[in-house]
């Protein structure tokens, strides 16, 4: 897929890993390149967020904890 990224002109640090299919049990397989890049291993926990108009976000919980902390600090004015 690396060649595809070059053709699309994605900025550094942005990635297109391709598509995934939903299996019969509603499961998806995260592409190997994405798992390696983000250090995702079997047994890891991921957070799934959804917005009915924008879609689904799958993230490591620690990333969202940090983001939530920034939001709350901003709300508190600290």
PDB file of N, CA, C and O in Angstrom, chain B, residues numbered from 101:
ATOM      1  N   UNK B 101       0.820  -1.198   0.000  1.00  0.00           N
ATOM      2  CA  UNK B 101       0.000   0.000   0.000  1.00  0.00           C
ATOM      3  C   UNK B 101       0.861   1.258   0.000  1.00  0.00           C
ATOM      4  O   UNK B 101       0.338   2.346  -0.242  1.00  0.00           O
ATOM      5  N   UNK B 102       2.143   1.151   0.258  1.00  0.00           N
ATOM      6  CA  UNK B 102       3.002   2.333   0.306  1.00  0.00           C
ATOM      7  C   UNK B 102       2.917   3.148  -0.978  1.00  0.00           C
ATOM      8  O   UNK B 102       2.887   4.377  -0.930  1.00  0.00           O
ATOM      9  N   UNK B 103       2.879   2.474  -2.128  1.00  0.00           N
ATOM     10  CA  UNK B 103       2.780   3.180  -3.394  1.00  0.00           C
ATOM     11  C   UNK B 103       1.475   3.969  -3.476  1.00  0.00           C
ATOM     12  O   UNK B 103       1.453   5.084  -3.998  1.00  0.00           O
ATOM     13  N   UNK B 104       0.398   3.397  -2.966  1.00  0.00           N
ATOM     14  CA  UNK B 104      -0.892   4.074  -2.959  1.00  0.00           C
ATOM     15  C   UNK B 104      -0.835   5.366  -2.166  1.00  0.00           C
ATOM     16  O   UNK B 104      -1.444   6.361  -2.558  1.00  0.00           O
ATOM     17  N   UNK B 105      -0.108   5.362  -1.050  1.00  0.00           N
ATOM     18  CA  UNK B 105       0.029   6.575  -0.241  1.00  0.00           C
ATOM     19  C   UNK B 105       0.710   7.668  -1.035  1.00  0.00           C
ATOM     20  O   UNK B 105       0.324   8.834  -0.950  1.00  0.00           O
ATOM     21  N   UNK B 106       1.720   7.303  -1.806  1.00  0.00           N
ATOM     22  CA  UNK B 106       2.445   8.296  -2.601  1.00  0.00           C
ATOM     23  C   UNK B 106       1.542   8.887  -3.669  1.00  0.00           C
ATOM     24  O   UNK B 106       1.562  10.095  -3.907  1.00  0.00           O
ATOM     25  N   UNK B 107       0.759   8.048  -4.304  1.00  0.00           N
ATOM     26  CA  UNK B 107      -0.146   8.516  -5.354  1.00  0.00           C
ATOM     27  C   UNK B 107      -1.186   9.468  -4.780  1.00  0.00           C
ATOM     28  O   UNK B 107      -1.533  10.464  -5.415  1.00  0.00           O
ATOM     29  N   UNK B 108      -1.686   9.169  -3.583  1.00  0.00           N
ATOM     30  CA  UNK B 108      -2.694  10.011  -2.956  1.00  0.00           C
ATOM     31  C   UNK B 108      -2.104  11.292  -2.376  1.00  0.00           C
ATOM     32  O   UNK B 108      -2.846  12.225  -2.067  1.00  0.00           O
ATOM     33  N   UNK B 109      -0.789  11.353  -2.222  1.00  0.00           N
ATOM     34  CA  UNK B 109      -0.149  12.548  -1.699  1.00  0.00           C
ATOM     35  C   UNK B 109      -0.483  12.808  -0.242  1.00  0.00           C
ATOM     36  O   UNK B 109      -0.659  13.963   0.148  1.00  0.00           O
ATOM     37  N   UNK B 110      -0.576  11.762   0.574  1.00  0.00           N
ATOM     38  CA  UNK B 110      -0.884  11.948   1.986  1.00  0.00           C
ATOM     39  C   UNK B 110       0.272  12.643   2.700  1.00  0.00           C
ATOM     40  O   UNK B 110       1.436  12.357   2.417  1.00  0.00           O
ATOM     41  N   UNK B 111      -0.037  13.545   3.616  1.00  0.00           N
ATOM     42  CA  UNK B 111       1.021  14.222   4.369  1.00  0.00           C
ATOM     43  C   UNK B 111       1.772  13.242   5.265  1.00  0.00           C
ATOM     44  O   UNK B 111       1.251  12.183   5.613  1.00  0.00           O
ATOM     45  N   UNK B 112       2.985  13.598   5.631  1.00  0.00           N
ATOM     46  CA  UNK B 112       3.799  12.761   6.511  1.00  0.00           C
ATOM     47  C   UNK B 112       3.026  12.499   7.806  1.00  0.00           C
ATOM     48  O   UNK B 112       2.447  13.415   8.390  1.00  0.00           O
ATOM     49  N   UNK B 113       3.024  11.258   8.238  1.00  0.00           N
ATOM     50  CA  UNK B 113       2.332  10.875   9.458  1.00  0.00           C
ATOM     51  C   UNK B 113       0.883  10.476   9.251  1.00  0.00           C
ATOM     52  O   UNK B 113       0.232  10.017  10.189  1.00  0.00           O
ATOM     53  N   UNK B 114       0.367  10.639   8.047  1.00  0.00           N
ATOM     54  CA  UNK B 114      -1.003  10.228   7.726  1.00  0.00           C
ATOM     55  C   UNK B 114      -0.931   8.951   6.904  1.00  0.00           C
ATOM     56  O   UNK B 114      -0.068   8.819   6.036  1.00  0.00           O
ATOM     57  N   UNK B 115      -1.827   8.014   7.169  1.00  0.00           N
ATOM     58  CA  UNK B 115      -1.737   6.700   6.536  1.00  0.00           C
ATOM     59  C   UNK B 115      -3.086   6.236   6.009  1.00  0.00           C
ATOM     60  O   UNK B 115      -4.133   6.521   6.592  1.00  0.00           O
ATOM     61  N   UNK B 116      -3.040   5.533   4.921  1.00  0.00           N
ATOM     62  CA  UNK B 116      -4.205   4.854   4.375  1.00  0.00           C
ATOM     63  C   UNK B 116      -3.846   3.373   4.362  1.00  0.00           C
ATOM     64  O   UNK B 116      -2.967   2.955   3.609  1.00  0.00           O
ATOM     65  N   UNK B 117      -4.515   2.584   5.186  1.00  0.00           N
ATOM     66  CA  UNK B 117      -4.177   1.178   5.319  1.00  0.00           C
ATOM     67  C   UNK B 117      -5.025   0.277   4.440  1.00  0.00           C
ATOM     68  O   UNK B 117      -4.812  -0.935   4.418  1.00  0.00           O
ATOM     69  N   UNK B 118      -5.971   0.835   3.725  1.00  0.00           N
ATOM     70  CA  UNK B 118      -6.815   0.022   2.865  1.00  0.00           C
ATOM     71  C   UNK B 118      -8.177  -0.185   3.499  1.00  0.00           C
ATOM     72  O   UNK B 118      -8.586   0.570   4.382  1.00  0.00           O
ATOM     73  N   UNK B 119      -8.865  -1.197   3.048  1.00  0.00           N
ATOM     74  CA  UNK B 119     -10.205  -1.480   3.548  1.00  0.00           C
ATOM     75  C   UNK B 119     -10.192  -2.765   4.361  1.00  0.00           C
ATOM     76  O   UNK B 119      -9.267  -3.570   4.251  1.00  0.00           O
ATOM     77  N   UNK B 120     -11.214  -2.950   5.171  1.00  0.00           N
ATOM     78  CA  UNK B 120     -11.391  -4.195   5.921  1.00  0.00           C
ATOM     79  C   UNK B 120     -12.818  -4.668   5.710  1.00  0.00           C
ATOM     80  O   UNK B 120     -13.706  -3.874   5.399  1.00  0.00           O
ATOM     81  N   UNK B 121     -13.030  -5.952   5.880  1.00  0.00           N
ATOM     82  CA  UNK B 121     -14.371  -6.524   5.767  1.00  0.00           C
ATOM     83  C   UNK B 121     -14.857  -6.904   7.155  1.00  0.00           C
ATOM     84  O   UNK B 121     -14.075  -7.289   8.024  1.00  0.00           O
ATOM     85  N   UNK B 122     -16.138  -6.791   7.338  1.00  0.00           N
ATOM     86  CA  UNK B 122     -16.761  -7.231   8.575  1.00  0.00           C
ATOM     87  C   UNK B 122     -17.064  -8.713   8.433  1.00  0.00           C
ATOM     88  O   UNK B 122     -17.742  -9.120   7.489  1.00  0.00           O
ATOM     89  N   UNK B 123     -16.568  -9.520   9.360  1.00  0.00           N
ATOM     90  CA  UNK B 123     -16.809 -10.956   9.324  1.00  0.00           C
ATOM     91  C   UNK B 123     -18.207 -11.302   9.799  1.00  0.00           C
ATOM     92  O   UNK B 123     -18.969 -10.430  10.217  1.00  0.00           O
ATOM     93  N   UNK B 124     -18.535 -12.581   9.730  1.00  0.00           N
ATOM     94  CA  UNK B 124     -19.868 -13.049  10.121  1.00  0.00           C
ATOM     95  C   UNK B 124     -20.202 -12.738  11.569  1.00  0.00           C
ATOM     96  O   UNK B 124     -21.372 -12.578  11.914  1.00  0.00           O
ATOM     97  N   UNK B 125     -19.186 -12.651  12.420  1.00  0.00           N
ATOM     98  CA  UNK B 125     -19.396 -12.348  13.840  1.00  0.00           C
ATOM     99  C   UNK B 125     -19.279 -10.854  14.123  1.00  0.00           C
ATOM    100  O   UNK B 125     -19.251 -10.450  15.285  1.00  0.00           O
ATOM    101  N   UNK B 126     -19.212 -10.031  13.081  1.00  0.00           N
ATOM    102  CA  UNK B 126     -19.110  -8.589  13.267  1.00  0.00           C
ATOM    103  C   UNK B 126     -17.706  -8.105  13.589  1.00  0.00           C
ATOM    104  O   UNK B 126     -17.532  -6.977  14.050  1.00  0.00           O
ATOM    105  N   UNK B 127     -16.709  -8.935  13.354  1.00  0.00           N
ATOM    106  CA  UNK B 127     -15.330  -8.595  13.674  1.00  0.00           C
ATOM    107  C   UNK B 127     -14.600  -8.044  12.456  1.00  0.00           C
ATOM    108  O   UNK B 127     -14.937  -8.357  11.314  1.00  0.00           O
ATOM    109  N   UNK B 128     -13.588  -7.212  12.728  1.00  0.00           N
ATOM    110  CA  UNK B 128     -12.704  -6.733  11.664  1.00  0.00           C
ATOM    111  C   UNK B 128     -11.277  -7.130  12.002  1.00  0.00           C
ATOM    112  O   UNK B 128     -10.945  -7.370  13.162  1.00  0.00           O
ATOM    113  N   UNK B 129     -10.441  -7.196  10.982  1.00  0.00           N
ATOM    114  CA  UNK B 129      -9.018  -7.439  11.176  1.00  0.00           C
ATOM    115  C   UNK B 129      -8.304  -6.127  10.872  1.00  0.00           C
ATOM    116  O   UNK B 129      -8.438  -5.573   9.781  1.00  0.00           O
ATOM    117  N   UNK B 130      -7.552  -5.642  11.841  1.00  0.00           N
ATOM    118  CA  UNK B 130      -6.771  -4.418  11.636  1.00  0.00           C
ATOM    119  C   UNK B 130      -5.558  -4.803  10.799  1.00  0.00           C
ATOM    120  O   UNK B 130      -4.844  -5.741  11.154  1.00  0.00           O
ATOM    121  N   UNK B 131      -5.308  -4.099   9.691  1.00  0.00           N
ATOM    122  CA  UNK B 131      -4.183  -4.462   8.820  1.00  0.00           C
ATOM    123  C   UNK B 131      -2.852  -4.536   9.574  1.00  0.00           C
ATOM    124  O   UNK B 131      -2.591  -3.745  10.480  1.00  0.00           O
ATOM    125  N   UNK B 132      -2.025  -5.497   9.184  1.00  0.00           N
ATOM    126  CA  UNK B 132      -0.748  -5.746   9.848  1.00  0.00           C
ATOM    127  C   UNK B 132       0.096  -4.477   9.942  1.00  0.00           C
ATOM    128  O   UNK B 132       0.670  -4.192  10.993  1.00  0.00           O
ATOM    129  N   UNK B 133       0.174  -3.719   8.861  1.00  0.00           N
ATOM    130  CA  UNK B 133       0.981  -2.498   8.856  1.00  0.00           C
ATOM    131  C   UNK B 133       0.490  -1.525   9.937  1.00  0.00           C
ATOM    132  O   UNK B 133       1.304  -0.886  10.603  1.00  0.00           O
ATOM    133  N   UNK B 134      -0.797  -1.409  10.113  1.00  0.00           N
ATOM    134  CA  UNK B 134      -1.364  -0.534  11.140  1.00  0.00           C
ATOM    135  C   UNK B 134      -1.052  -1.066  12.538  1.00  0.00           C
ATOM    136  O   UNK B 134      -0.677  -0.298  13.424  1.00  0.00           O
ATOM    137  N   UNK B 135      -1.203  -2.377  12.739  1.00  0.00           N
ATOM    138  CA  UNK B 135      -0.896  -2.973  14.051  1.00  0.00           C
ATOM    139  C   UNK B 135       0.552  -2.751  14.420  1.00  0.00           C
ATOM    140  O   UNK B 135       0.861  -2.413  15.562  1.00  0.00           O
ATOM    141  N   UNK B 136       1.444  -2.939  13.461  1.00  0.00           N
ATOM    142  CA  UNK B 136       2.869  -2.747  13.730  1.00  0.00           C
ATOM    143  C   UNK B 136       3.190  -1.281  14.021  1.00  0.00           C
ATOM    144  O   UNK B 136       3.918  -0.981  14.967  1.00  0.00           O
ATOM    145  N   UNK B 137       2.659  -0.386  13.226  1.00  0.00           N
ATOM    146  CA  UNK B 137       2.933   1.040  13.395  1.00  0.00           C
ATOM    147  C   UNK B 137       2.455   1.549  14.754  1.00  0.00           C
ATOM    148  O   UNK B 137       3.138   2.348  15.395  1.00  0.00           O
ATOM    149  N   UNK B 138       1.279   1.086  15.194  1.00  0.00           N
ATOM    150  CA  UNK B 138       0.706   1.574  16.435  1.00  0.00           C
ATOM    151  C   UNK B 138       0.943   0.647  17.626  1.00  0.00           C
ATOM    152  O   UNK B 138       0.420   0.887  18.715  1.00  0.00           O
ATOM    153  N   UNK B 139       1.720  -0.401  17.424  1.00  0.00           N
ATOM    154  CA  UNK B 139       2.061  -1.299  18.528  1.00  0.00           C
ATOM    155  C   UNK B 139       0.864  -2.028  19.116  1.00  0.00           C
ATOM    156  O   UNK B 139       0.768  -2.200  20.331  1.00  0.00           O
ATOM    157  N   UNK B 140      -0.041  -2.452  18.259  1.00  0.00           N
ATOM    158  CA  UNK B 140      -1.233  -3.168  18.710  1.00  0.00           C
ATOM    159  C   UNK B 140      -0.957  -4.664  18.632  1.00  0.00           C
ATOM    160  O   UNK B 140      -0.574  -5.194  17.589  1.00  0.00           O
ATOM    161  N   UNK B 141      -1.165  -5.332  19.770  1.00  0.00           N
ATOM    162  CA  UNK B 141      -0.888  -6.768  19.859  1.00  0.00           C
ATOM    163  C   UNK B 141      -2.138  -7.517  20.290  1.00  0.00           C
ATOM    164  O   UNK B 141      -3.062  -6.925  20.849  1.00  0.00           O
ATOM    165  N   UNK B 142      -2.169  -8.842  20.027  1.00  0.00           N
ATOM    166  CA  UNK B 142      -3.307  -9.636  20.488  1.00  0.00           C
ATOM    167  C   UNK B 142      -3.506  -9.442  21.993  1.00  0.00           C
ATOM    168  O   UNK B 142      -2.544  -9.444  22.762  1.00  0.00           O
ATOM    169  N   UNK B 143      -4.757  -9.275  22.397  1.00  0.00           N
ATOM    170  CA  UNK B 143      -5.074  -9.079  23.806  1.00  0.00           C
ATOM    171  C   UNK B 143      -5.138  -7.625  24.235  1.00  0.00           C
ATOM    172  O   UNK B 143      -5.642  -7.327  25.318  1.00  0.00           O
ATOM    173  N   UNK B 144      -4.633  -6.703  23.400  1.00  0.00           N
ATOM    174  CA  UNK B 144      -4.705  -5.278  23.728  1.00  0.00           C
ATOM    175  C   UNK B 144      -6.161  -4.825  23.741  1.00  0.00           C
ATOM    176  O   UNK B 144      -7.018  -5.425  23.091  1.00  0.00           O
ATOM    177  N   UNK B 145      -6.424  -3.767  24.482  1.00  0.00           N
ATOM    178  CA  UNK B 145      -7.751  -3.180  24.541  1.00  0.00           C
ATOM    179  C   UNK B 145      -7.780  -1.925  23.692  1.00  0.00           C
ATOM    180  O   UNK B 145      -6.886  -1.084  23.794  1.00  0.00           O
ATOM    181  N   UNK B 146      -8.798  -1.790  22.854  1.00  0.00           N
ATOM    182  CA  UNK B 146      -8.987  -0.593  22.043  1.00  0.00           C
ATOM    183  C   UNK B 146     -10.324   0.033  22.390  1.00  0.00           C
ATOM    184  O   UNK B 146     -11.262  -0.659  22.786  1.00  0.00           O
ATOM    185  N   UNK B 147     -10.403   1.336  22.239  1.00  0.00           N
ATOM    186  CA  UNK B 147     -11.617   2.088  22.513  1.00  0.00           C
ATOM    187  C   UNK B 147     -12.325   2.357  21.189  1.00  0.00           C
ATOM    188  O   UNK B 147     -11.686   2.772  20.222  1.00  0.00           O
ATOM    189  N   UNK B 148     -13.627   2.129  21.135  1.00  0.00           N
ATOM    190  CA  UNK B 148     -14.416   2.366  19.926  1.00  0.00           C
ATOM    191  C   UNK B 148     -15.417   3.474  20.228  1.00  0.00           C
ATOM    192  O   UNK B 148     -16.268   3.333  21.107  1.00  0.00           O
ATOM    193  N   UNK B 149     -15.307   4.578  19.492  1.00  0.00           N
ATOM    194  CA  UNK B 149     -16.214   5.706  19.630  1.00  0.00           C
ATOM    195  C   UNK B 149     -17.010   5.847  18.349  1.00  0.00           C
ATOM    196  O   UNK B 149     -16.528   5.481  17.277  1.00  0.00           O
ATOM    197  N   UNK B 150     -18.213   6.367  18.444  1.00  0.00           N
ATOM    198  CA  UNK B 150     -19.028   6.529  17.243  1.00  0.00           C
ATOM    199  C   UNK B 150     -19.792   7.831  17.231  1.00  0.00           C
ATOM    200  O   UNK B 150     -20.225   8.322  18.274  1.00  0.00           O
ATOM    201  N   UNK B 151     -19.953   8.378  16.065  1.00  0.00           N
ATOM    202  CA  UNK B 151     -20.762   9.560  15.825  1.00  0.00           C
ATOM    203  C   UNK B 151     -21.651   9.212  14.639  1.00  0.00           C
ATOM    204  O   UNK B 151     -21.151   8.855  13.573  1.00  0.00           O
ATOM    205  N   UNK B 152     -22.950   9.312  14.815  1.00  0.00           N
ATOM    206  CA  UNK B 152     -23.874   8.862  13.772  1.00  0.00           C
ATOM    207  C   UNK B 152     -23.689   9.588  12.448  1.00  0.00           C
ATOM    208  O   UNK B 152     -24.012   9.028  11.400  1.00  0.00           O
ATOM    209  N   UNK B 153     -23.183  10.808  12.460  1.00  0.00           N
ATOM    210  CA  UNK B 153     -22.991  11.522  11.196  1.00  0.00           C
ATOM    211  C   UNK B 153     -21.567  11.416  10.656  1.00  0.00           C
ATOM    212  O   UNK B 153     -21.349  11.605   9.459  1.00  0.00           O
ATOM    213  N   UNK B 154     -20.586  11.114  11.528  1.00  0.00           N
ATOM    214  CA  UNK B 154     -19.184  11.089  11.076  1.00  0.00           C
ATOM    215  C   UNK B 154     -18.590   9.696  10.961  1.00  0.00           C
ATOM    216  O   UNK B 154     -17.701   9.477  10.138  1.00  0.00           O
ATOM    217  N   UNK B 155     -19.057   8.749  11.763  1.00  0.00           N
ATOM    218  CA  UNK B 155     -18.523   7.409  11.669  1.00  0.00           C
ATOM    219  C   UNK B 155     -17.922   6.905  12.962  1.00  0.00           C
ATOM    220  O   UNK B 155     -18.302   7.334  14.051  1.00  0.00           O
ATOM    221  N   UNK B 156     -16.975   5.987  12.829  1.00  0.00           N
ATOM    222  CA  UNK B 156     -16.384   5.273  13.960  1.00  0.00           C
ATOM    223  C   UNK B 156     -14.904   5.624  14.075  1.00  0.00           C
ATOM    224  O   UNK B 156     -14.209   5.791  13.073  1.00  0.00           O
ATOM    225  N   UNK B 157     -14.440   5.732  15.318  1.00  0.00           N
ATOM    226  CA  UNK B 157     -13.017   5.925  15.609  1.00  0.00           C
ATOM    227  C   UNK B 157     -12.587   4.769  16.496  1.00  0.00           C
ATOM    228  O   UNK B 157     -13.259   4.443  17.476  1.00  0.00           O
ATOM    229  N   UNK B 158     -11.479   4.158  16.153  1.00  0.00           N
ATOM    230  CA  UNK B 158     -10.893   3.110  16.988  1.00  0.00           C
ATOM    231  C   UNK B 158      -9.545   3.638  17.449  1.00  0.00           C
ATOM    232  O   UNK B 158      -8.709   4.025  16.633  1.00  0.00           O
ATOM    233  N   UNK B 159      -9.337   3.652  18.759  1.00  0.00           N
ATOM    234  CA  UNK B 159      -8.135   4.260  19.306  1.00  0.00           C
ATOM    235  C   UNK B 159      -7.637   3.465  20.513  1.00  0.00           C
ATOM    236  O   UNK B 159      -8.374   2.683  21.113  1.00  0.00           O
ATOM    237  N   UNK B 160      -6.384   3.685  20.846  1.00  0.00           N
ATOM    238  CA  UNK B 160      -5.858   3.143  22.090  1.00  0.00           C
ATOM    239  C   UNK B 160      -6.461   3.979  23.215  1.00  0.00           C
ATOM    240  O   UNK B 160      -6.533   5.201  23.082  1.00  0.00           O
ATOM    241  N   UNK B 161      -6.891   3.377  24.303  1.00  0.00           N
ATOM    242  CA  UNK B 161      -7.504   4.140  25.393  1.00  0.00           C
ATOM    243  C   UNK B 161      -6.606   5.248  25.949  1.00  0.00           C
ATOM    244  O   UNK B 161      -7.106   6.305  26.334  1.00  0.00           O
ATOM    245  N   UNK B 162      -5.289   5.025  25.997  1.00  0.00           N
ATOM    246  CA  UNK B 162      -4.386   6.039  26.556  1.00  0.00           C
ATOM    247  C   UNK B 162      -4.378   7.316  25.723  1.00  0.00           C
ATOM    248  O   UNK B 162      -4.205   8.406  26.269  1.00  0.00           O
ATOM    249  N   UNK B 163      -4.561   7.198  24.424  1.00  0.00           N
ATOM    250  CA  UNK B 163      -4.608   8.374  23.559  1.00  0.00           C
ATOM    251  C   UNK B 163      -5.833   9.206  23.884  1.00  0.00           C
ATOM    252  O   UNK B 163      -5.746  10.431  23.970  1.00  0.00           O
ATOM    253  N   UNK B 164      -6.974   8.556  24.065  1.00  0.00           N
ATOM    254  CA  UNK B 164      -8.202   9.277  24.356  1.00  0.00           C
ATOM    255  C   UNK B 164      -8.197   9.832  25.777  1.00  0.00           C
ATOM    256  O   UNK B 164      -8.792  10.882  26.017  1.00  0.00           O
ATOM    257  N   UNK B 165      -7.546   9.161  26.723  1.00  0.00           N
ATOM    258  CA  UNK B 165      -7.440   9.673  28.084  1.00  0.00           C
ATOM    259  C   UNK B 165      -6.682  10.989  28.080  1.00  0.00           C
ATOM    260  O   UNK B 165      -7.070  11.945  28.751  1.00  0.00           O
ATOM    261  N   UNK B 166      -5.597  11.030  27.317  1.00  0.00           N
ATOM    262  CA  UNK B 166      -4.797  12.253  27.198  1.00  0.00           C
ATOM    263  C   UNK B 166      -5.627  13.374  26.567  1.00  0.00           C
ATOM    264  O   UNK B 166      -5.604  14.509  27.042  1.00  0.00           O
ATOM    265  N   UNK B 167      -6.355  13.054  25.503  1.00  0.00           N
ATOM    266  CA  UNK B 167      -7.183  14.056  24.822  1.00  0.00           C
ATOM    267  C   UNK B 167      -8.289  14.559  25.755  1.00  0.00           C
ATOM    268  O   UNK B 167      -8.557  15.759  25.807  1.00  0.00           O
ATOM    269  N   UNK B 168      -8.926  13.653  26.485  1.00  0.00           N
ATOM    270  CA  UNK B 168      -9.985  14.054  27.414  1.00  0.00           C
ATOM    271  C   UNK B 168      -9.410  14.959  28.503  1.00  0.00           C
ATOM    272  O   UNK B 168     -10.044  15.938  28.898  1.00  0.00           O
ATOM    273  N   UNK B 169      -8.218  14.636  28.986  1.00  0.00           N
ATOM    274  CA  UNK B 169      -7.564  15.470  29.995  1.00  0.00           C
ATOM    275  C   UNK B 169      -7.343  16.887  29.505  1.00  0.00           C
ATOM    276  O   UNK B 169      -7.549  17.847  30.248  1.00  0.00           O
ATOM    277  N   UNK B 170      -6.919  17.021  28.240  1.00  0.00           N
ATOM    278  CA  UNK B 170      -6.710  18.351  27.655  1.00  0.00           C
ATOM    279  C   UNK B 170      -8.022  19.120  27.583  1.00  0.00           C
ATOM    280  O   UNK B 170      -8.057  20.313  27.884  1.00  0.00           O
ATOM    281  N   UNK B 171      -9.092  18.457  27.189  1.00  0.00           N
ATOM    282  CA  UNK B 171     -10.401  19.103  27.099  1.00  0.00           C
ATOM    283  C   UNK B 171     -10.841  19.581  28.476  1.00  0.00           C
ATOM    284  O   UNK B 171     -11.270  20.724  28.633  1.00  0.00           O
ATOM    285  N   UNK B 172     -10.734  18.704  29.477  1.00  0.00           N
ATOM    286  CA  UNK B 172     -11.186  19.073  30.815  1.00  0.00           C
ATOM    287  C   UNK B 172     -10.341  20.193  31.414  1.00  0.00           C
ATOM    288  O   UNK B 172     -10.871  21.062  32.107  1.00  0.00           O
ATOM    289  N   UNK B 173      -9.035  20.185  31.157  1.00  0.00           N
ATOM    290  CA  UNK B 173      -8.182  21.284  31.647  1.00  0.00           C
ATOM    291  C   UNK B 173      -8.605  22.600  31.002  1.00  0.00           C
ATOM    292  O   UNK B 173      -8.621  23.645  31.652  1.00  0.00           O
ATOM    293  N   UNK B 174      -8.945  22.537  29.728  1.00  0.00           N
ATOM    294  CA  UNK B 174      -9.383  23.744  29.015  1.00  0.00           C
ATOM    295  C   UNK B 174     -10.710  24.271  29.584  1.00  0.00           C
ATOM    296  O   UNK B 174     -10.892  25.476  29.756  1.00  0.00           O
ATOM    297  N   UNK B 175     -11.619  23.352  29.868  1.00  0.00           N
ATOM    298  CA  UNK B 175     -12.907  23.736  30.451  1.00  0.00           C
ATOM    299  C   UNK B 175     -12.703  24.374  31.825  1.00  0.00           C
ATOM    300  O   UNK B 175     -13.342  25.373  32.155  1.00  0.00           O
ATOM    301  N   UNK B 176     -11.804  23.786  32.623  1.00  0.00           N
ATOM    302  CA  UNK B 176     -11.534  24.305  33.961  1.00  0.00           C
ATOM    303  C   UNK B 176     -10.712  25.579  33.942  1.00  0.00           C
ATOM    304  O   UNK B 176     -10.592  26.259  34.961  1.00  0.00           O
ATOM    305  N   UNK B 177     -10.144  25.909  32.786  1.00  0.00           N
ATOM    306  CA  UNK B 177      -9.325  27.113  32.657  1.00  0.00           C
ATOM    307  C   UNK B 177      -7.917  26.959  33.189  1.00  0.00           C
ATOM    308  O   UNK B 177      -7.243  27.954  33.456  1.00  0.00           O
ATOM    309  N   UNK B 178      -7.461  25.721  33.348  1.00  0.00           N
ATOM    310  CA  UNK B 178      -6.095  25.520  33.844  1.00  0.00           C
ATOM    311  C   UNK B 178      -5.117  25.254  32.738  1.00  0.00           C
ATOM    312  O   UNK B 178      -3.929  25.064  32.997  1.00  0.00           O
TER     313      UNK B 178
END
